[in-house]
Amino acid sequence: MLVEDRVSAYLRRRSLDPRTTGVDRLHGDASNRCYLRLTPPDRASVILAVHPGPFATDDLPQIAVGALFSRLAIPVPAVIDQAGDLGILALEDLGDQTLQDWMTAPDRDPTALYREAVGLIARLQREGDSLRDEQTLPFTLAFDVSKLSRELEFFRSEFLQAYRRVDLDHKEAIALAEEFSTLAKELAAEPRVLCHRDYHSRNLMVHRGRLVVIDFQDARMGPDTYDLVSLLRDCYVDLSPDLVTGMTEYFLETVPTAHTADFSRRFDLMSVQRHLKALGTFGHQIAVTDRPGFAAYIPRTLGHLRRTLRAYPRFGRLLDLLAPHMPELA
């Protein structure tokens, strides 16, 4: 059933006149959902999240994780309505301004909003464990060796192969798999905290001067550096070194357990995995789903990756394997 047909069925079900109800498709993220703004003539607008197919309410991660985040006082969009058989979830309309959009305006000081964003990470980590239930989402999922390895393989298949048209020879492929295995095992061995999993400027809405968190349905347990890397080494916006330093210090003050002697090394290790995964996502969106707009974010992501790889002798072999096929790293 096409998205348009499902939305039309939803309008009929809710007795909304399609002639007077505005239906506007919004720019999508990198997921397989699409989003529309529904504007009835006599009530507040809502956002329709249209999933690939029908869903059962009890099985939808967005609802389960959203409820948990709300219990932790993490601001998320309210669920207004649902039609699981149509694959539609109606959500509070937060407007159109993401933190990425907010950052494009000149002469704005981002300190307060980034301090708020870091504070929300800290709250997830400090208080998330108090609600841990090993039988329910998101605590049943983790950045384990398998998950981290799949994401790194995604980089190889979607960025190198699908987007850059690189076919590694057998020796290169084996060597790269060995480097990825070492990286995944080291990250998976770290103590785990509750992570949003995609915590960056496109997934933070600025609503009435405060932040609201979206796209949280893939939350899981992982390293305490994961969300902070996503936020402070963002693939979508440039942040000043002073802001990054200040927010890192604030995080460590707020989450003392993360303040280990090797925090910077752990942060950079997570950064390598995170940016390889992001490149895989961008490559997939461009080459497979025909969304060329994601190409704009590749140079910044490669810049983060280059600086981190070149800062550590331990990444020398990985750099040697990737640089011939990714000259931006040289």
C-alpha positions as protocol buffer text, in pm:
chain_id: "A"
residue {
  index: 1
  type: MET
  ca { x: 0 y: 0 z: 0 }
}
residue {
  index: 2
  type: LEU
  ca { x: 152 y: 333 z: -108 }
}
residue {
  index: 3
  type: VAL
  ca { x: 225 y: 605 z: 147 }
}
residue {
  index: 4
  type: GLU
  ca { x: -32 y: 833 z: -16 }
}
residue {
  index: 5
  type: ASP
  ca { x: -299 y: 565 z: 7 }
}
residue {
  index: 6
  type: ARG
  ca { x: -225 y: 499 z: 372 }
}
residue {
  index: 7
  type: VAL
  ca { x: -236 y: 869 z: 458 }
}
residue {
  index: 8
  type: SER
  ca { x: -567 y: 903 z: 272 }
}
residue {
  index: 9
  type: ALA
  ca { x: -706 y: 609 z: 469 }
}
residue {
  index: 10
  type: TYR
  ca { x: -586 y: 772 z: 792 }
}
residue {
  index: 11
  type: LEU
  ca { x: -763 y: 1098 z: 702 }
}
residue {
  index: 12
  type: ARG
  ca { x: -1088 y: 916 z: 636 }
}
residue {
  index: 13
  type: ARG
  ca { x: -1059 y: 723 z: 961 }
}
residue {
  index: 14
  type: ARG
  ca { x: -1013 y: 1046 z: 1158 }
}
residue {
  index: 15
  type: SER
  ca { x: -1293 y: 1224 z: 965 }
}
residue {
  index: 16
  type: LEU
  ca { x: -1050 y: 1478 z: 820 }
}
residue {
  index: 17
  type: ASP
  ca { x: -1147 y: 1637 z: 490 }
}
residue {
  index: 18
  type: PRO
  ca { x: -857 y: 1595 z: 242 }
}
residue {
  index: 19
  type: ARG
  ca { x: -973 y: 1913 z: 64 }
}
residue {
  index: 20
  type: THR
  ca { x: -910 y: 2131 z: 370 }
}
residue {
  index: 21
  type: THR
  ca { x: -640 y: 1935 z: 554 }
}
residue {
  index: 22
  type: GLY
  ca { x: -288 y: 2023 z: 455 }
}
residue {
  index: 23
  type: VAL
  ca { x: -54 y: 1730 z: 392 }
}
residue {
  index: 24
  type: ASP
  ca { x: 309 y: 1829 z: 337 }
}
residue {
  index: 25
  type: ARG
  ca { x: 595 y: 1583 z: 300 }
}
residue {
  index: 26
  type: LEU
  ca { x: 900 y: 1676 z: 510 }
}
residue {
  index: 27
  type: HIS
  ca { x: 1264 y: 1616 z: 428 }
}
residue {
  index: 28
  type: GLY
  ca { x: 1355 y: 1272 z: 553 }
}
residue {
  index: 29
  type: ASP
  ca { x: 1643 y: 1138 z: 756 }
}
residue {
  index: 30
  type: ALA
  ca { x: 1853 y: 836 z: 666 }
}
residue {
  index: 31
  type: SER
  ca { x: 1585 y: 593 z: 783 }
}
residue {
  index: 32
  type: ASN
  ca { x: 1322 y: 400 z: 589 }
}
residue {
  index: 33
  type: ARG
  ca { x: 1040 y: 608 z: 738 }
}
residue {
  index: 34
  type: CYS
  ca { x: 889 y: 915 z: 576 }
}
residue {
  index: 35
  type: TYR
  ca { x: 742 y: 1215 z: 755 }
}
residue {
  index: 36
  type: LEU
  ca { x: 449 y: 1440 z: 672 }
}
residue {
  index: 37
  type: ARG
  ca { x: 294 y: 1740 z: 841 }
}
residue {
  index: 38
  type: LEU
  ca { x: -81 y: 1714 z: 876 }
}
residue {
  index: 39
  type: THR
  ca { x: -253 y: 2052 z: 921 }
}
residue {
  index: 40
  type: PRO
  ca { x: -630 y: 2032 z: 983 }
}
residue {
  index: 41
  type: PRO
  ca { x: -820 y: 2361 z: 956 }
}
residue {
  index: 42
  type: ASP
  ca { x: -948 y: 2358 z: 1313 }
}
residue {
  index: 43
  type: ARG
  ca { x: -677 y: 2197 z: 1526 }
}
residue {
  index: 44
  type: ALA
  ca { x: -303 y: 2184 z: 1583 }
}
residue {
  index: 45
  type: SER
  ca { x: -82 y: 2028 z: 1320 }
}
residue {
  index: 46
  type: VAL
  ca { x: 79 y: 1689 z: 1384 }
}
residue {
  index: 47
  type: ILE
  ca { x: 366 y: 1498 z: 1227 }
}
residue {
  index: 48
  type: LEU
  ca { x: 287 y: 1164 z: 1071 }
}
residue {
  index: 49
  type: ALA
  ca { x: 573 y: 914 z: 1088 }
}
residue {
  index: 50
  type: VAL
  ca { x: 490 y: 664 z: 816 }
}
residue {
  index: 51
  type: HIS
  ca { x: 670 y: 335 z: 869 }
}
residue {
  index: 52
  type: PRO
  ca { x: 752 y: 87 z: 591 }
}
residue {
  index: 53
  type: GLY
  ca { x: 462 y: -134 z: 694 }
}
residue {
  index: 54
  type: PRO
  ca { x: 212 y: -210 z: 969 }
}
residue {
  index: 55
  type: PHE
  ca { x: 327 y: -237 z: 1327 }
}
residue {
  index: 56
  type: ALA
  ca { x: 197 y: -362 z: 1660 }
}
residue {
  index: 57
  type: THR
  ca { x: 210 y: -92 z: 1923 }
}
residue {
  index: 58
  type: ASP
  ca { x: 376 y: -316 z: 2181 }
}
residue {
  index: 59
  type: ASP
  ca { x: 650 y: -402 z: 1934 }
}
residue {
  index: 60
  type: LEU
  ca { x: 736 y: -53 z: 1811 }
}
residue {
  index: 61
  type: PRO
  ca { x: 1073 y: 59 z: 1953 }
}
residue {
  index: 62
  type: GLN
  ca { x: 982 y: 427 z: 1913 }
}
residue {
  index: 63
  type: ILE
  ca { x: 700 y: 392 z: 2163 }
}
residue {
  index: 64
  type: ALA
  ca { x: 889 y: 175 z: 2412 }
}
residue {
  index: 65
  type: VAL
  ca { x: 1206 y: 384 z: 2408 }
}
residue {
  index: 66
  type: GLY
  ca { x: 1011 y: 709 z: 2407 }
}
residue {
  index: 67
  type: ALA
  ca { x: 826 y: 603 z: 2721 }
}
residue {
  index: 68
  type: LEU
  ca { x: 1155 y: 521 z: 2891 }
}
residue {
  index: 69
  type: PHE
  ca { x: 1311 y: 852 z: 2790 }
}
residue {
  index: 70
  type: SER
  ca { x: 1008 y: 1036 z: 2926 }
}
residue {
  index: 71
  type: ARG
  ca { x: 1049 y: 859 z: 3261 }
}
residue {
  index: 72
  type: LEU
  ca { x: 1407 y: 988 z: 3262 }
}
residue {
  index: 73
  type: ALA
  ca { x: 1284 y: 1344 z: 3190 }
}
residue {
  index: 74
  type: ILE
  ca { x: 1445 y: 1338 z: 2846 }
}
residue {
  index: 75
  type: PRO
  ca { x: 1219 y: 1561 z: 2633 }
}
residue {
  index: 76
  type: VAL
  ca { x: 1076 y: 1369 z: 2335 }
}
residue {
  index: 77
  type: PRO
  ca { x: 779 y: 1437 z: 2103 }
}
residue {
  index: 78
  type: ALA
  ca { x: 446 y: 1331 z: 2247 }
}
residue {
  index: 79
  type: VAL
  ca { x: 261 y: 1047 z: 2072 }
}
residue {
  index: 80
  type: ILE
  ca { x: -74 y: 1195 z: 1966 }
}
residue {
  index: 81
  type: ASP
  ca { x: -230 y: 902 z: 1783 }
}
residue {
  index: 82
  type: GLN
  ca { x: -145 y: 576 z: 1611 }
}
residue {
  index: 83
  type: ALA
  ca { x: -280 y: 353 z: 1339 }
}
residue {
  index: 84
  type: GLY
  ca { x: -61 y: 48 z: 1348 }
}
residue {
  index: 85
  type: ASP
  ca { x: -240 y: -132 z: 1067 }
}
residue {
  index: 86
  type: LEU
  ca { x: -155 y: 162 z: 839 }
}
residue {
  index: 87
  type: GLY
  ca { x: 199 y: 194 z: 976 }
}
residue {
  index: 88
  type: ILE
  ca { x: 129 y: 548 z: 1096 }
}
residue {
  index: 89
  type: LEU
  ca { x: 231 y: 719 z: 1418 }
}
residue {
  index: 90
  type: ALA
  ca { x: 107 y: 1075 z: 1481 }
}
residue {
  index: 91
  type: LEU
  ca { x: 352 y: 1285 z: 1682 }
}
residue {
  index: 92
  type: GLU
  ca { x: 365 y: 1629 z: 1836 }
}
residue {
  index: 93
  type: ASP
  ca { x: 472 y: 1890 z: 1582 }
}
residue {
  index: 94
  type: LEU
  ca { x: 791 y: 2053 z: 1706 }
}
residue {
  index: 95
  type: GLY
  ca { x: 839 y: 2280 z: 1406 }
}
residue {
  index: 96
  type: ASP
  ca { x: 1120 y: 2260 z: 1153 }
}
residue {
  index: 97
  type: GLN
  ca { x: 1426 y: 2389 z: 1334 }
}
residue {
  index: 98
  type: THR
  ca { x: 1689 y: 2131 z: 1421 }
}
residue {
  index: 99
  type: LEU
  ca { x: 2002 y: 2224 z: 1611 }
}
residue {
  index: 100
  type: GLN
  ca { x: 2180 y: 2198 z: 1276 }
}
residue {
  index: 101
  type: ASP
  ca { x: 1945 y: 2461 z: 1133 }
}
residue {
  index: 102
  type: TRP
  ca { x: 1977 y: 2679 z: 1443 }
}
residue {
  index: 103
  type: MET
  ca { x: 2356 y: 2676 z: 1408 }
}
residue {
  index: 104
  type: THR
  ca { x: 2343 y: 2826 z: 1059 }
}
residue {
  index: 105
  type: ALA
  ca { x: 2224 y: 3166 z: 1185 }
}
residue {
  index: 106
  type: PRO
  ca { x: 2509 y: 3416 z: 1233 }
}
residue {
  index: 107
  type: ASP
  ca { x: 2627 y: 3553 z: 1567 }
}
residue {
  index: 108
  type: ARG
  ca { x: 2466 y: 3286 z: 1782 }
}
residue {
  index: 109
  type: ASP
  ca { x: 2639 y: 3150 z: 2089 }
}
residue {
  index: 110
  type: PRO
  ca { x: 2574 y: 2775 z: 2097 }
}
residue {
  index: 111
  type: THR
  ca { x: 2713 y: 2724 z: 2447 }
}
residue {
  index: 112
  type: ALA
  ca { x: 2381 y: 2707 z: 2632 }
}
residue {
  index: 113
  type: LEU
  ca { x: 2217 y: 2463 z: 2391 }
}
residue {
  index: 114
  type: TYR
  ca { x: 2523 y: 2240 z: 2377 }
}
residue {
  index: 115
  type: ARG
  ca { x: 2547 y: 2244 z: 2753 }
}
residue {
  index: 116
  type: GLU
  ca { x: 2183 y: 2132 z: 2760 }
}
residue {
  index: 117
  type: ALA
  ca { x: 2259 y: 1860 z: 2504 }
}
residue {
  index: 118
  type: VAL
  ca { x: 2552 y: 1729 z: 2706 }
}
residue {
  index: 119
  type: GLY
  ca { x: 2339 y: 1739 z: 3019 }
}
residue {
  index: 120
  type: LEU
  ca { x: 2083 y: 1511 z: 2854 }
}
residue {
  index: 121
  type: ILE
  ca { x: 2357 y: 1260 z: 2768 }
}
residue {
  index: 122
  type: ALA
  ca { x: 2470 y: 1272 z: 3128 }
}
residue {
  index: 123
  type: ARG
  ca { x: 2115 y: 1208 z: 3249 }
}
residue {
  index: 124
  type: LEU
  ca { x: 2080 y: 906 z: 3023 }
}
residue {
  index: 125
  type: GLN
  ca { x: 2402 y: 762 z: 3157 }
}
residue {
  index: 126
  type: ARG
  ca { x: 2354 y: 844 z: 3525 }
}
residue {
  index: 127
  type: GLU
  ca { x: 1988 y: 756 z: 3561 }
}
residue {
  index: 128
  type: GLY
  ca { x: 1925 y: 509 z: 3281 }
}
residue {
  index: 129
  type: ASP
  ca { x: 2067 y: 224 z: 3482 }
}
residue {
  index: 130
  type: SER
  ca { x: 1805 y: 276 z: 3754 }
}
residue {
  index: 131
  type: LEU
  ca { x: 1535 y: 165 z: 3509 }
}
residue {
  index: 132
  type: ARG
  ca { x: 1729 y: -120 z: 3356 }
}
residue {
  index: 133
  type: ASP
  ca { x: 1519 y: -421 z: 3264 }
}
residue {
  index: 134
  type: GLU
  ca { x: 1716 y: -689 z: 3082 }
}
residue {
  index: 135
  type: GLN
  ca { x: 1397 y: -815 z: 2917 }
}
residue {
  index: 136
  type: THR
  ca { x: 1284 y: -491 z: 2749 }
}
residue {
  index: 137
  type: LEU
  ca { x: 1409 y: -237 z: 2498 }
}
residue {
  index: 138
  type: PRO
  ca { x: 1650 y: -66 z: 2484 }
}
residue {
  index: 139
  type: PHE
  ca { x: 1837 y: -275 z: 2741 }
}
residue {
  index: 140
  type: THR
  ca { x: 1815 y: -590 z: 2530 }
}
residue {
  index: 141
  type: LEU
  ca { x: 2038 y: -428 z: 2265 }
}
residue {
  index: 142
  type: ALA
  ca { x: 2405 y: -335 z: 2285 }
}
residue {
  index: 143
  type: PHE
  ca { x: 2705 y: -227 z: 2087 }
}
residue {
  index: 144
  type: ASP
  ca { x: 2856 y: -571 z: 2114 }
}
residue {
  index: 145
  type: VAL
  ca { x: 3119 y: -718 z: 1883 }
}
residue {
  index: 146
  type: SER
  ca { x: 2857 y: -833 z: 1635 }
}
residue {
  index: 147
  type: LYS
  ca { x: 2684 y: -494 z: 1607 }
}
residue {
  index: 148
  type: LEU
  ca { x: 3003 y: -293 z: 1585 }
}
residue {
  index: 149
  type: SER
  ca { x: 3146 y: -532 z: 1327 }
}
residue {
  index: 150
  type: ARG
  ca { x: 2833 y: -511 z: 1110 }
}
residue {
  index: 151
  type: GLU
  ca { x: 2856 y: -133 z: 1111 }
}
residue {
  index: 152
  type: LEU
  ca { x: 3220 y: -145 z: 1004 }
}
residue {
  index: 153
  type: GLU
  ca { x: 3138 y: -394 z: 730 }
}
residue {
  index: 154
  type: PHE
  ca { x: 2861 y: -155 z: 625 }
}
residue {
  index: 155
  type: PHE
  ca { x: 3131 y: 107 z: 564 }
}
residue {
  index: 156
  type: ARG
  ca { x: 3321 y: -134 z: 341 }
}
residue {
  index: 157
  type: SER
  ca { x: 3018 y: -244 z: 140 }
}
residue {
  index: 158
  type: GLU
  ca { x: 2831 y: 87 z: 114 }
}
residue {
  index: 159
  type: PHE
  ca { x: 3103 y: 354 z: 110 }
}
residue {
  index: 160
  type: LEU
  ca { x: 3402 y: 180 z: -44 }
}
residue {
  index: 161
  type: GLN
  ca { x: 3223 y: -61 z: -274 }
}
residue {
  index: 162
  type: ALA
  ca { x: 2883 y: 90 z: -358 }
}
residue {
  index: 163
  type: TYR
  ca { x: 2981 y: 460 z: -353 }
}
residue {
  index: 164
  type: ARG
  ca { x: 3354 y: 471 z: -432 }
}
residue {
  index: 165
  type: ARG
  ca { x: 3343 y: 160 z: -655 }
}
residue {
  index: 166
  type: VAL
  ca { x: 3640 y: 7 z: -473 }
}
residue {
  index: 167
  type: ASP
  ca { x: 3687 y: -368 z: -489 }
}
residue {
  index: 168
  type: LEU
  ca { x: 3952 y: -469 z: -238 }
}
residue {
  index: 169
  type: ASP
  ca { x: 4178 y: -756 z: -333 }
}
residue {
  index: 170
  type: HIS
  ca { x: 4177 y: -1063 z: -110 }
}
residue {
  index: 171
  type: LYS
  ca { x: 4482 y: -957 z: 90 }
}
residue {
  index: 172
  type: GLU
  ca { x: 4345 y: -607 z: 153 }
}
residue {
  index: 173
  type: ALA
  ca { x: 4005 y: -741 z: 252 }
}
residue {
  index: 174
  type: ILE
  ca { x: 4156 y: -980 z: 507 }
}
residue {
  index: 175
  type: ALA
  ca { x: 4378 y: -710 z: 654 }
}
residue {
  index: 176
  type: LEU
  ca { x: 4091 y: -461 z: 680 }
}
residue {
  index: 177
  type: ALA
  ca { x: 3870 y: -723 z: 847 }
}
residue {
  index: 178
  type: GLU
  ca { x: 4144 y: -783 z: 1104 }
}
residue {
  index: 179
  type: GLU
  ca { x: 4170 y: -412 z: 1184 }
}
residue {
  index: 180
  type: PHE
  ca { x: 3793 y: -383 z: 1215 }
}
residue {
  index: 181
  type: SER
  ca { x: 3779 y: -690 z: 1440 }
}
residue {
  index: 182
  type: THR
  ca { x: 4037 y: -543 z: 1677 }
}
residue {
  index: 183
  type: LEU
  ca { x: 3848 y: -211 z: 1690 }
}
residue {
  index: 184
  type: ALA
  ca { x: 3512 y: -378 z: 1752 }
}
residue {
  index: 185
  type: LYS
  ca { x: 3645 y: -603 z: 2028 }
}
residue {
  index: 186
  type: GLU
  ca { x: 3809 y: -316 z: 2214 }
}
residue {
  index: 187
  type: LEU
  ca { x: 3498 y: -98 z: 2202 }
}
residue {
  index: 188
  type: ALA
  ca { x: 3266 y: -384 z: 2295 }
}
residue {
  index: 189
  type: ALA
  ca { x: 3476 y: -457 z: 2605 }
}
residue {
  index: 190
  type: GLU
  ca { x: 3406 y: -114 z: 2756 }
}
residue {
  index: 191
  type: PRO
  ca { x: 3148 y: -80 z: 3036 }
}
residue {
  index: 192
  type: ARG
  ca { x: 2807 y: -1 z: 2888 }
}
residue {
  index: 193
  type: VAL
  ca { x: 2567 y: 283 z: 2956 }
}
residue {
  index: 194
  type: LEU
  ca { x: 2240 y: 384 z: 2795 }
}
residue {
  index: 195
  type: CYS
  ca { x: 2302 y: 551 z: 2456 }
}
residue {
  index: 196
  type: HIS
  ca { x: 2070 y: 737 z: 2221 }
}
residue {
  index: 197
  type: ARG
  ca { x: 2278 y: 592 z: 1937 }
}
residue {
  index: 198
  type: ASP
  ca { x: 2242 y: 880 z: 1686 }
}
residue {
  index: 199
  type: TYR
  ca { x: 2281 y: 1189 z: 1899 }
}
residue {
  index: 200
  type: HIS
  ca { x: 2375 y: 1476 z: 1668 }
}
residue {
  index: 201
  type: SER
  ca { x: 2249 y: 1815 z: 1554 }
}
residue {
  index: 202
  type: ARG
  ca { x: 1992 y: 1675 z: 1308 }
}
residue {
  index: 203
  type: ASN
  ca { x: 1825 y: 1473 z: 1583 }
}
residue {
  index: 204
  type: LEU
  ca { x: 1791 y: 1757 z: 1832 }
}
residue {
  index: 205
  type: MET
  ca { x: 1500 y: 1993 z: 1769 }
}
residue {
  index: 206
  type: VAL
  ca { x: 1508 y: 2349 z: 1900 }
}
residue {
  index: 207
  type: HIS
  ca { x: 1154 y: 2407 z: 2025 }
}
residue {
  index: 208
  type: ARG
  ca { x: 1063 y: 2715 z: 2226 }
}
residue {
  index: 209
  type: GLY
  ca { x: 1426 y: 2772 z: 2306 }
}
residue {
  index: 210
  type: ARG
  ca { x: 1491 y: 2423 z: 2443 }
}
residue {
  index: 211
  type: LEU
  ca { x: 1602 y: 2093 z: 2298 }
}
residue {
  index: 212
  type: VAL
  ca { x: 1375 y: 1799 z: 2220 }
}
residue {
  index: 213
  type: VAL
  ca { x: 1529 y: 1464 z: 2127 }
}
residue {
  index: 214
  type: ILE
  ca { x: 1409 y: 1273 z: 1821 }
}
residue {
  index: 215
  type: ASP
  ca { x: 1509 y: 958 z: 1628 }
}
residue {
  index: 216
  type: PHE
  ca { x: 1579 y: 765 z: 1948 }
}
residue {
  index: 217
  type: GLN
  ca { x: 1421 y: 432 z: 1851 }
}
residue {
  index: 218
  type: ASP
  ca { x: 1759 y: 260 z: 1806 }
}
residue {
  index: 219
  type: ALA
  ca { x: 1878 y: 336 z: 2161 }
}
residue {
  index: 220
  type: ARG
  ca { x: 2092 y: 66 z: 2317 }
}
residue {
  index: 221
  type: MET
  ca { x: 2371 y: 3 z: 2567 }
}
residue {
  index: 222
  type: GLY
  ca { x: 2719 y: 109 z: 2467 }
}
residue {
  index: 223
  type: PRO
  ca { x: 3039 y: 297 z: 2558 }
}
residue {
  index: 224
  type: ASP
  ca { x: 3004 y: 619 z: 2755 }
}
residue {
  index: 225
  type: THR
  ca { x: 3184 y: 802 z: 2472 }
}
residue {
  index: 226
  type: TYR
  ca { x: 2936 y: 708 z: 2198 }
}
residue {
  index: 227
  type: ASP
  ca { x: 2678 y: 987 z: 2221 }
}
residue {
  index: 228
  type: LEU
  ca { x: 2939 y: 1248 z: 2310 }
}
residue {
  index: 229
  type: VAL
  ca { x: 3138 y: 1164 z: 1995 }
}
residue {
  index: 230
  type: SER
  ca { x: 2819 y: 1190 z: 1789 }
}
residue {
  index: 231
  type: LEU
  ca { x: 2746 y: 1534 z: 1933 }
}
residue {
  index: 232
  type: LEU
  ca { x: 3091 y: 1692 z: 1948 }
}
residue {
  index: 233
  type: ARG
  ca { x: 3240 y: 1540 z: 1633 }
}
residue {
  index: 234
  type: ASP
  ca { x: 2922 y: 1595 z: 1440 }
}
residue {
  index: 235
  type: CYS
  ca { x: 2919 y: 1507 z: 1069 }
}
residue {
  index: 236
  type: TYR
  ca { x: 2668 y: 1787 z: 1001 }
}
residue {
  index: 237
  type: VAL
  ca { x: 2804 y: 2102 z: 1169 }
}
residue {
  index: 238
  type: ASP
  ca { x: 3141 y: 2255 z: 1249 }
}
residue {
  index: 239
  type: LEU
  ca { x: 3206 y: 2324 z: 1617 }
}
residue {
  index: 240
  type: SER
  ca { x: 3486 y: 2542 z: 1750 }
}
residue {
  index: 241
  type: PRO
  ca { x: 3769 y: 2366 z: 1936 }
}
residue {
  index: 242
  type: ASP
  ca { x: 3693 y: 2578 z: 2242 }
}
residue {
  index: 243
  type: LEU
  ca { x: 3330 y: 2464 z: 2244 }
}
residue {
  index: 244
  type: VAL
  ca { x: 3431 y: 2099 z: 2209 }
}
residue {
  index: 245
  type: THR
  ca { x: 3686 y: 2130 z: 2490 }
}
residue {
  index: 246
  type: GLY
  ca { x: 3441 y: 2310 z: 2717 }
}
residue {
  index: 247
  type: MET
  ca { x: 3161 y: 2060 z: 2657 }
}
residue {
  index: 248
  type: THR
  ca { x: 3395 y: 1764 z: 2708 }
}
residue {
  index: 249
  type: GLU
  ca { x: 3505 y: 1909 z: 3042 }
}
residue {
  index: 250
  type: TYR
  ca { x: 3142 y: 1969 z: 3139 }
}
residue {
  index: 251
  type: PHE
  ca { x: 3054 y: 1608 z: 3053 }
}
residue {
  index: 252
  type: LEU
  ca { x: 3339 y: 1474 z: 3265 }
}
residue {
  index: 253
  type: GLU
  ca { x: 3232 y: 1694 z: 3556 }
}
residue {
  index: 254
  type: THR
  ca { x: 2876 y: 1570 z: 3525 }
}
residue {
  index: 255
  type: VAL
  ca { x: 2961 y: 1202 z: 3473 }
}
residue {
  index: 256
  type: PRO
  ca { x: 3260 y: 1142 z: 3702 }
}
residue {
  index: 257
  type: THR
  ca { x: 3267 y: 769 z: 3623 }
}
residue {
  index: 258
  type: ALA
  ca { x: 3366 y: 853 z: 3264 }
}
residue {
  index: 259
  type: HIS
  ca { x: 3665 y: 1057 z: 3379 }
}
residue {
  index: 260
  type: THR
  ca { x: 3928 y: 787 z: 3329 }
}
residue {
  index: 261
  type: ALA
  ca { x: 4295 y: 844 z: 3262 }
}
residue {
  index: 262
  type: ASP
  ca { x: 4252 y: 723 z: 2906 }
}
residue {
  index: 263
  type: PHE
  ca { x: 3929 y: 908 z: 2828 }
}
residue {
  index: 264
  type: SER
  ca { x: 4078 y: 1096 z: 2529 }
}
residue {
  index: 265
  type: ARG
  ca { x: 4204 y: 772 z: 2377 }
}
residue {
  index: 266
  type: ARG
  ca { x: 3868 y: 603 z: 2431 }
}
residue {
  index: 267
  type: PHE
  ca { x: 3689 y: 903 z: 2281 }
}
residue {
  index: 268
  type: ASP
  ca { x: 3910 y: 890 z: 1970 }
}
residue {
  index: 269
  type: LEU
  ca { x: 3869 y: 514 z: 1936 }
}
residue {
  index: 270
  type: MET
  ca { x: 3493 y: 557 z: 1938 }
}
residue {
  index: 271
  type: SER
  ca { x: 3528 y: 841 z: 1691 }
}
residue {
  index: 272
  type: VAL
  ca { x: 3698 y: 615 z: 1436 }
}
residue {
  index: 273
  type: GLN
  ca { x: 3420 y: 358 z: 1449 }
}
residue {
  index: 274
  type: ARG
  ca { x: 3144 y: 620 z: 1450 }
}
residue {
  index: 275
  type: HIS
  ca { x: 3278 y: 804 z: 1146 }
}
residue {
  index: 276
  type: LEU
  ca { x: 3340 y: 490 z: 946 }
}
residue {
  index: 277
  type: LYS
  ca { x: 2980 y: 392 z: 1016 }
}
residue {
  index: 278
  type: ALA
  ca { x: 2860 y: 740 z: 915 }
}
residue {
  index: 279
  type: LEU
  ca { x: 3049 y: 718 z: 586 }
}
residue {
  index: 280
  type: GLY
  ca { x: 2877 y: 386 z: 523 }
}
residue {
  index: 281
  type: THR
  ca { x: 2540 y: 552 z: 580 }
}
residue {
  index: 282
  type: PHE
  ca { x: 2621 y: 841 z: 348 }
}
residue {
  index: 283
  type: GLY
  ca { x: 2750 y: 607 z: 78 }
}
residue {
  index: 284
  type: HIS
  ca { x: 2435 y: 397 z: 102 }
}
residue {
  index: 285
  type: GLN
  ca { x: 2205 y: 698 z: 84 }
}
residue {
  index: 286
  type: ILE
  ca { x: 2383 y: 835 z: -223 }
}
residue {
  index: 287
  type: ALA
  ca { x: 2454 y: 518 z: -419 }
}
residue {
  index: 288
  type: VAL
  ca { x: 2161 y: 296 z: -323 }
}
residue {
  index: 289
  type: THR
  ca { x: 1866 y: 517 z: -227 }
}
residue {
  index: 290
  type: ASP
  ca { x: 1953 y: 805 z: -462 }
}
residue {
  index: 291
  type: ARG
  ca { x: 1981 y: 1083 z: -204 }
}
residue {
  index: 292
  type: PRO
  ca { x: 2276 y: 1286 z: -335 }
}
residue {
  index: 293
  type: GLY
  ca { x: 2233 y: 1555 z: -70 }
}
residue {
  index: 294
  type: PHE
  ca { x: 2423 y: 1339 z: 177 }
}
residue {
  index: 295
  type: ALA
  ca { x: 2743 y: 1397 z: -23 }
}
residue {
  index: 296
  type: ALA
  ca { x: 2771 y: 1739 z: 144 }
}
residue {
  index: 297
  type: TYR
  ca { x: 2855 y: 1572 z: 476 }
}
residue {
  index: 298
  type: ILE
  ca { x: 3129 y: 1342 z: 353 }
}
residue {
  index: 299
  type: PRO
  ca { x: 3420 y: 1595 z: 356 }
}
residue {
  index: 300
  type: ARG
  ca { x: 3361 y: 1693 z: 719 }
}
residue {
  index: 301
  type: THR
  ca { x: 3335 y: 1327 z: 823 }
}
residue {
  index: 302
  type: LEU
  ca { x: 3653 y: 1239 z: 636 }
}
residue {
  index: 303
  type: GLY
  ca { x: 3825 y: 1531 z: 808 }
}
residue {
  index: 304
  type: HIS
  ca { x: 3732 y: 1396 z: 1151 }
}
residue {
  index: 305
  type: LEU
  ca { x: 3849 y: 1050 z: 1050 }
}
residue {
  index: 306
  type: ARG
  ca { x: 4178 y: 1171 z: 902 }
}
residue {
  index: 307
  type: ARG
  ca { x: 4277 y: 1371 z: 1209 }
}
residue {
  index: 308
  type: THR
  ca { x: 4199 y: 1084 z: 1444 }
}
residue {
  index: 309
  type: LEU
  ca { x: 4370 y: 812 z: 1243 }
}
residue {
  index: 310
  type: ARG
  ca { x: 4684 y: 1020 z: 1199 }
}
residue {
  index: 311
  type: ALA
  ca { x: 4705 y: 1103 z: 1570 }
}
residue {
  index: 312
  type: TYR
  ca { x: 4774 y: 743 z: 1680 }
}
residue {
  index: 313
  type: PRO
  ca { x: 5049 y: 507 z: 1560 }
}
residue {
  index: 314
  type: ARG
  ca { x: 4815 y: 216 z: 1633 }
}
residue {
  index: 315
  type: PHE
  ca { x: 4599 y: 323 z: 1339 }
}
residue {
  index: 316
  type: GLY
  ca { x: 4892 y: 322 z: 1098 }
}
residue {
  index: 317
  type: ARG
  ca { x: 4795 y: -6 z: 933 }
}
residue {
  index: 318
  type: LEU
  ca { x: 4430 y: 98 z: 900 }
}
residue {
  index: 319
  type: LEU
  ca { x: 4539 y: 427 z: 745 }
}
residue {
  index: 320
  type: ASP
  ca { x: 4769 y: 246 z: 503 }
}
residue {
  index: 321
  type: LEU
  ca { x: 4481 y: 23 z: 395 }
}
residue {
  index: 322
  type: LEU
  ca { x: 4228 y: 302 z: 346 }
}
residue {
  index: 323
  type: ALA
  ca { x: 4435 y: 591 z: 210 }
}
residue {
  index: 324
  type: PRO
  ca { x: 4496 y: 442 z: -138 }
}
residue {
  index: 325
  type: HIS
  ca { x: 4119 y: 429 z: -189 }
}
residue {
  index: 326
  type: MET
  ca { x: 4037 y: 743 z: 10 }
}
residue {
  index: 327
  type: PRO
  ca { x: 4295 y: 1007 z: -88 }
}
residue {
  index: 328
  type: GLU
  ca { x: 4133 y: 1255 z: 154 }
}
residue {
  index: 329
  type: LEU
  ca { x: 4302 y: 1061 z: 436 }
}
residue {
  index: 330
  type: ALA
  ca { x: 4655 y: 1102 z: 299 }
}
